[in-house]
Amino acid sequence: MQTPTWLLRQPALLSRWLACKERVRRAGPVKAAAIALAAVIGLAALIVLLDFRFHLQSWMVALHDYWVPVLAVAIVHSSTVVLRRHRRAVIGWADSWLAVAPLSSGSVRLTQAIDSLAPLLWQYLAVCCVLMLMAMVSGGWTLFPRLVAAIAGGTILGAAVAWWKPLHKRHELREASRYTRSVAPKNAASLQPSDRGLAHWCVARAMSMGRPENARMLFVFVTMFAIPAGVSALQGLAIMLSWTIAGYLVALLSSVVTVASAAGHWLHPTPMSFGGFAGPIASRALLHQAAGTALAAAGVIASGSPWLAVVKLSLSWMVLVMVVYAIALRMSYRT
Amino acid sequence: MTSRVLDVAGLHAKYGAHEVLRGVELHIAAGEWFCLLGPNGVGKSTLLSCVTGRMRIDAGEVSVCGFSLVTQAVHAKRCLGVASAPEQLPDLLTGRQCLEVYAAAKQLDRIDPELLELAAQLKFTRFMDKCVDTYSLGTRQKLAVLLALLGDPALIVLDEAFNGLDPASAVTLKHLLRERLSQSRCGVLLATHSLDIVEHYADTAALMLDGRVAHRWSQAEIADLRRGGGEGLEAALAAAAERG
């Protein structure tokens, strides 16, 4: 494929273009198996859509009637995505090999804008395709334009707000630890061998994932979609609490996998035993998981859900957590 | 403890089909500062990865203080002090937590007060309770070195560990290593491009080329080169590279 001439005047974009071409080249020709898999997935999606066609129309009507919340969700989503991507783009640029090249600030901004906004464009197009399919299957074409316009309006508004929002200072952009609880030593003058740091690491990682821009998204979604109309304020709070805890537990599940891998690599040259490695990493995380699951389950039961189903779900979650932790720790530990 | 802290015999290692190390032989005695030299991409870091047990060896034998790194890995690793690359340090732990965790991982009963003294000399103490992700490259490097020195290891493995250190800290560290070496408390294996270190501090050195040790300089030869000044060493390196 020929390189467009205008790209030659934009070295940063040119480097991305060339990298992209190389990735495509390495991927090789599309294999028959991939085509068959895509066809099967497409067919399955079509069957599901046809099966749900009677519900689809009512969903389309509901989305159409509640276009203001749809707009609000689009604003929150796009602002969150752009804020996160913009931050990453700025950090990535500072670390990139082209950061020291004499490029104009306009060229740099253009590259960062493409990095920040492109994922949003793909997501918007994907949502439009899904809505188009829903409209085709259910015959709700008249509802389609307002929905697409609401999503487009929200996406553009949210992206614009996030793009022009001032970023944190550069040194703050890098520090994940600004969201974690600081640990004051009991006796700063002494050092003692201790594995407490390993236990703290997982929780710190989960806290750094729960940064405000991520947590805000969860709150908005929960408020809009998870709290049914007509519930009491107390029940609403219980639902909100359960979702917040659930968000933390999911972050903690993923943080143990990340930390196990990083700790395994870092501590590899030491004679640490598997028990000494896995115990501290898993123990506090498991304690948090058990306590959090119990608390979230209590919140869900308080909001009126059947207790037996909640208990089953909680137990299933704990089993999943233990299986994931065991596999992650075993795979990360190598002597 | 044997007087030999590291024995590498007939070491072969591959990345996929690409053979990076081709029969490396290397021996370091207690009290010896050994410098590994060579252009980029000849296998220096791969050799260090094999010596520290990070990378699986395909053939040959690596022993630390007489313990095989393959069959007696735990014993061998008790004798090892490795400075991780600065980017490998855990970003969400404080320096103190890193030291305490590493000490626990090395199964130490206590942390030597000498290490705290060194931390103070390196001006690291004020960073001790800050998270690693707030550190500069030099500060991370200091922490990596402190971790390597935990537990008075018999073999200290450093990969370009003086990069990023300010001159005062670099001199402090070099003197500390020299002092430990003079008491035969350890051996040092350092991969470096800095001829200054070879000239002023190393006892022995080797040039790696194409996955093999192409040339060795004995203690006497290094002493001769030292007398000849930096240019003598540069010329010797160039000549050895030419022959290799």
Interface residues (C-beta under 8 A of the other chain):
Chain A: H171 R174 E175 A176 S177 T180 S182 V183 A184 P185 A188 L191 Q192 P193 S194 D195 R196 G197 L198 H200 W201 A204 R205 S208 V259 A262 A263 H265 W266 L267 H268 P269 T270 P271 M272 S273 G276 F277 T335
Chain B: T52 G53 R54 A73 V74 H75 A76 K77 R78 L80 V82 S84 Q88 L89 P90 D91 L92 L93 T94 R96 Q97 C98 L99 E100 V101 Y102 A103 A104 A105 K106 Q107 L108 D109 R110 I111 L115 L116 M128 D129 C131 D133 T134 V157
